[in-house]
């Protein structure tokens, strides 16, 4: 993915400071504990983030998700994020791409993003796409300059010109790392497929239908910053080398999402379909 441009509200969660001898004593205790635990303990804890969840979209959890609405990420995007392009029903979240002229573009497209940031753990989605050249269905995590951080990102992208393949990638401090394009056992428009990545301090593993298909090499750089979770469906008529030449779909195309889940590192199997339960 390219660098995302987002609108965010920032809050200050400052805490009152201790004073005098109490503050000094507390600092000494904290430093002593840190020295005993050492740097490996801090690394294992990982970036702070949200709690585990499994969302089957029987309803739309406003407290968990927000809908991107009314802007575009850059000149290369040929559609405007629109609340109208996100619908739900029958236990599915639907991300739409369709011709609908507005003040920015001739098409509207869909994206949801989590309100919280998340750290090490398992990120999972079950979805079904349709097919269309110049279109991208993505499940990824992201943080960047708009959030006051470095650009870290972990990607699963389905370029719908070829629904028999999936692209995976990371950005680490703005640099692309760990990328690969992989064949799928069945096309993403042929039925629901489960995608996952498990992010930890030692690496990232990607899975399709609970089968590991790619892993980071041990010497490669890794993201280290807590990130928001995104699911999106968008198009471009300038990225033809990557996404294929854009073709007007001639109607409403939909990516159907059955569920999205996150399990914090160390919590193990949380729901039956999870990649973390596959070995049980």
Secondary structure, DSSP 4 states (H G I P E B T S, - for coil): -PPP-----------PPP-HHHHHHHHHHHHHHHHHHHHHHHHHH-S-----EEE--SS--TTTEEE--S--S-TT--EEE-GGGEEEETTEEEEEEEE---SS-SEEEEEEEEEEEE-SEEEEEEEE----TTEEEEEEEEE-GGGTS--EEEEEEEETT-TTEEEEEEEETTEEEEEEEEE-SS-TTSS-EEEEEEEETTEEEEEETTEEEEE--TTS----S-EEEEEEEEE-SS-HHHH------SS-EEEEEEEEEEEETT----STT-GGGTT-
